[in-house]
């Protein structure tokens, strides 16, 4: 099912950084909100540590360092992100055209919570393409890089993991897709890869293919 092979039975899209250009916005929000609680984390560090991961991973990171984020950290972060997305979020160029042109089923599987994913798709005009075919880390015990979310999505969609294609922009997402036994294409067209070698990063993580423009989706 790599280039030159038959098309998949299901395509699973990550949301942040694949359908919507959100990663720099969300990492800026994370850096700013952490600073309000006395935690120092640059946007670059946020991208390195938490790209493609759930908020549970943020809490666990600091717990491992012997620090506990305050109870109101996550609500404040969520509020900041949703407000920022509502004002500034843009779709990835060409994403809507790719989805509209698909002849196989598709869905979204994201590490973000359902409120954030729903807002992201609504704001960018992509929600109508997916309806209720949206699955998030809240629905499984272990988020990316564990395979749970992708396996859950494939099961709900009635698809064989071996015949499923995942589109991901993060190392943890690529690892999750490969652990699920799926083909994974890495996408590096988001703003967060403007100063990073995304092709090398995602290839090293195990991506079967890496591309930078949605217009090249089906190109070899």
Secondary structure as GFF3:
##gff-version 3
##sequence-region A 1 220
A	DSSP	beta_strand	10	13	.	.	.	ID=ss1
A	DSSP	alpha_helix	23	36	.	.	.	ID=ss2
A	DSSP	alpha_helix	43	50	.	.	.	ID=ss3
A	DSSP	alpha_helix	55	64	.	.	.	ID=ss4
A	DSSP	alpha_helix	73	88	.	.	.	ID=ss5
A	DSSP	alpha_helix	95	100	.	.	.	ID=ss6
A	DSSP	beta_strand	105	110	.	.	.	ID=ss7
A	DSSP	alpha_helix	114	123	.	.	.	ID=ss8
A	DSSP	three_ten_helix	127	129	.	.	.	ID=ss9
A	DSSP	beta_strand	134	136	.	.	.	ID=ss10
A	DSSP	three_ten_helix	137	139	.	.	.	ID=ss11
A	DSSP	alpha_helix	148	156	.	.	.	ID=ss12
A	DSSP	three_ten_helix	161	163	.	.	.	ID=ss13
A	DSSP	beta_strand	164	168	.	.	.	ID=ss14
A	DSSP	alpha_helix	171	179	.	.	.	ID=ss15
A	DSSP	beta_strand	183	187	.	.	.	ID=ss16
A	DSSP	three_ten_helix	191	193	.	.	.	ID=ss17
A	DSSP	alpha_helix	198	205	.	.	.	ID=ss18
A	DSSP	beta_strand	209	211	.	.	.	ID=ss19
A	DSSP	three_ten_helix	214	216	.	.	.	ID=ss20
###
